[in-house]
Amino acid sequence: MKRRLAEAPVARLATADVEGRPHIVPISFALDGDTIYFAVDAKPKRTRDLKRLRNIAANPAVSVLVDHYEDDWTRLWWVRADGTARVVDDRAEAARATDALAGRYPQYRRARPAGPVVAISNIRLSGWSAR
């Protein structure tokens, strides 16, 4: 499961607000040891006050989902990482996370993410595979 998580090019981040209303968005991410990192990047957004960050501040319990679909259903799989999210305040940790993201995505080598970096730790993996 950890290998499939690490190799997936994109994931879905699920957060919930203080009242438990769910919110899900796609993220690019890097797995460093047992921590998942993502960052707010320069892609156009309506605001820098993102719901995912507000939700994490109010309720740090999150889920990250990666999956694989094909018409051949014997090849289907998914992995979910449930954990605790926090905005990274430590500059050295944020730099390491950004380096890991740039190592995975050429777009981040050209334009490093400038927004907050988020770390998801205390990860518990679950998953399923047709094989």
C-alpha positions as CSV (number, residue, x, y, z in Angstrom):
1,M,0.0,0.0,0.0
2,K,2.8,2.4,0.9
3,R,4.5,1.8,-2.5
4,R,1.2,2.5,-4.4
5,L,0.6,5.6,-2.3
6,A,4.2,6.9,-3.0
7,E,4.0,6.2,-6.8
8,A,0.6,7.7,-7.4
9,P,0.8,11.0,-9.4
10,V,-2.2,12.6,-7.8
11,A,-4.4,12.1,-4.7
12,R,-7.6,13.4,-3.3
13,L,-7.5,15.2,0.0
14,A,-10.7,14.9,2.1
15,T,-11.2,17.4,5.0
16,A,-14.2,18.3,7.1
17,D,-15.2,21.6,8.6
18,V,-16.0,22.1,12.3
19,E,-19.6,21.0,11.6
20,G,-18.4,17.8,9.8
21,R,-19.3,18.9,6.3
22,P,-16.9,17.1,3.9
23,H,-14.7,18.8,1.3
24,I,-12.5,17.0,-1.2
25,V,-9.9,18.3,-3.7
26,P,-7.1,16.8,-5.8
27,I,-3.6,17.4,-4.6
28,S,-0.1,16.8,-5.8
29,F,1.9,15.4,-2.9
30,A,5.1,13.8,-1.8
31,L,5.5,11.0,0.7
32,D,8.6,11.4,2.9
33,G,9.0,8.6,5.3
34,D,5.7,8.3,7.1
35,T,4.6,11.9,6.3
36,I,2.6,13.2,3.3
37,Y,3.3,16.7,2.2
38,F,1.4,19.0,-0.1
39,A,1.7,22.7,-0.7
40,V,-0.5,25.5,-1.9
41,D,1.0,26.4,-5.3
42,A,0.7,29.1,-7.9
43,K,-2.0,27.6,-10.0
44,P,-4.9,30.2,-10.3
45,K,-7.2,30.2,-7.4
46,R,-10.1,32.5,-6.5
47,T,-8.5,33.1,-3.1
48,R,-5.5,32.2,-0.9
49,D,-8.0,31.6,2.0
50,L,-8.5,28.0,1.0
51,K,-11.3,25.9,2.5
52,R,-8.9,23.0,2.9
53,L,-6.6,25.1,5.1
54,R,-9.5,26.4,7.1
55,N,-10.8,22.9,7.6
56,I,-7.4,21.6,8.7
57,A,-7.2,24.4,11.3
58,A,-10.7,23.5,12.6
59,N,-10.4,19.8,12.3
60,P,-7.0,18.2,11.6
61,A,-8.3,14.7,10.8
62,V,-7.9,14.2,7.1
63,S,-7.9,11.4,4.5
64,V,-5.8,11.1,1.4
65,L,-7.0,8.7,-1.3
66,V,-5.1,7.3,-4.3
67,D,-6.7,4.8,-6.7
68,H,-6.2,3.0,-10.0
69,Y,-9.0,2.3,-12.5
70,E,-9.0,0.3,-15.7
71,D,-11.8,-1.3,-17.7
72,D,-10.1,-4.6,-16.7
73,W,-11.5,-4.7,-13.2
74,T,-9.0,-7.3,-12.1
75,R,-6.5,-4.4,-12.0
76,L,-8.4,-2.0,-9.7
77,W,-7.0,-0.8,-6.4
78,W,-7.2,2.0,-3.9
79,V,-5.2,3.1,-0.9
80,R,-6.4,5.5,1.8
81,A,-4.2,7.2,4.3
82,D,-6.0,8.6,7.3
83,G,-3.9,11.0,9.4
84,T,-3.5,14.3,11.2
85,A,-2.7,17.4,9.2
86,R,-1.0,20.6,10.2
87,V,0.5,23.6,8.4
88,V,4.2,23.4,8.6
89,D,5.7,26.3,10.6
90,D,9.3,25.1,10.6
91,R,11.2,26.6,7.7
92,A,13.7,23.7,7.4
93,E,10.9,21.1,7.3
94,A,9.0,23.3,4.7
95,A,12.1,23.5,2.5
96,R,12.6,19.7,2.7
97,A,8.9,19.1,1.8
98,T,9.2,21.6,-1.1
99,D,12.4,19.8,-2.3
100,A,10.5,16.5,-2.2
101,L,7.6,18.0,-4.2
102,A,10.0,19.4,-6.7
103,G,11.7,16.0,-7.0
104,R,8.3,14.5,-8.1
105,Y,6.9,17.2,-10.2
106,P,8.8,19.1,-13.0
107,Q,6.3,22.0,-12.6
108,Y,7.5,22.6,-9.1
109,R,11.1,22.6,-10.2
110,R,10.2,25.5,-12.5
111,A,7.9,27.3,-10.0
112,R,8.3,26.2,-6.5
113,P,5.2,26.3,-4.4
114,A,5.1,29.5,-2.4
115,G,2.0,28.9,-0.3
116,P,1.8,27.1,3.0
117,V,3.1,23.5,3.2
118,V,0.9,21.0,4.9
119,A,2.2,17.8,6.6
120,I,0.0,14.8,7.3
121,S,1.4,12.5,9.9
122,N,0.2,9.7,12.2
123,I,-0.9,7.9,9.0
124,R,-2.9,4.7,9.1
125,L,-3.1,3.0,5.7
126,S,-6.0,0.9,4.4
127,G,-6.8,-0.3,1.0
128,W,-8.1,-2.9,-1.4
129,S,-6.9,-4.6,-4.6
130,A,-8.7,-6.8,-7.0
131,R,-5.6,-9.0,-7.2
